[in-house]
Amino acid sequence: MTTSKPDWQWWYDAHAARLLLYARQWLPVRADAEDAVQVGFVKFWRSRARPEASDLPLLFAAVRTASLDLIKSQQRRTNREQNALNGGPTVWWDADTLAEREWTEAVAQAIASLPLDQREALVLRIWGGLTFTAIARTLDENMNTVAGRYRTALTKLRHLLPEACHDTT
Amino acid sequence: MTPPDKGFDDRVAHADQAAIERLSAQLAGMRPIEPGSSMWSQIAADLATQSHDSFQDASRCTRAAVGERLMWATGGAIAASLAFLLAGTTPVGREQPVAAAVHDISLVAPGEASPPQVREEAIGWIDEGIRFTNTSTPTRVVRRRVIERHLAADGNAEVRVPREDVILLPVALR
């Protein structure tokens, strides 16, 4: 195996999954979310030929913009969502066992019931791995605001998820 | 009426905080699913065709780029020829080399070239482990990433196409 990969591939390998999860906050259908990540990633890479780690919020912001743009094509989205509903539950996280799969579905359902701004803060902090400062930069918001949303989201999740699941690891 | 027990409130708040921290740690342990191979291929194709920095040896002239230049040159030559014909004049001076040059280049247009040689350069194998996808059967997912190098017979042009093969191996449940 050779290790000579273009720079963008390192970024892709490191962030693609979390970007996809982030895009799915607006685009629950996987194909739509992948489209948004693709557009956002390419746009980001063209604007930053030599990105640094501190540019990560811009990458998330590019995917966010691409997701919102995609939502505008309302009819296409409606059709795809209808197809997804007919095709069964949407999987957001890997699950190696049936118990893990039940847990991920419960988490997905609970997160989907949160307001969008809280969901965004939660996903960017936990799975995006961003600091509150970076989240504030991504969303163009105050840092205390996003920190508050994150804490509120976690408190709500705690009550939404089955108590028995909290200690399941 | 008894005054509120401040110590009790503090203990409740502390317990709540600990439970929230446990929950956030558990959530952080969940792995977001990887995107499909088509997304990687699309990004690779987009960056390969339009960015000069996408590949390390991008200074080489690719066949796609040659084809695009030929298309513009041919279009320009046709437009110029039409302009001269409609004006009832013959091309003189600087215009003649343009027509001659386009003719020479069009001899090696991509459509007329010999079939290219194809080579594959493997750039990585990724074993993503066993997945429960939307189907009930667990599968082991292995990805193989390669760059296809299509080299023209004359050796002057090369097209590189990224490709990702996803191999799904069914795993028996016991």
Interface residues (C-beta under 8 A of the other chain):
Chain A: M1 T2 S4 K5 P6 W8 Q9 Y12 A16 A17 R18 L20 L21 R30 E34 V37 Q38 F41 V42 W45 R46 A49 G87 G88 P89 V91 W92 W93 D94 A95 D96 L98 R101 T104 V107 I126 W127 R151 L154 T155 L157 R158 L161 H166 D167 T168 T169
Chain B: D16 A19 I20 R22 L23 S24 Q26 L27 A28 G29 M30 R31 P32 I33 E34 P35 G36 S38 M39 W40 Q42 I43 D46 L47 Q50 S51 D53 S54 F55 Q56 E121 A122 I123 G124 W125 G129 I130 R131 F132 T133 N134
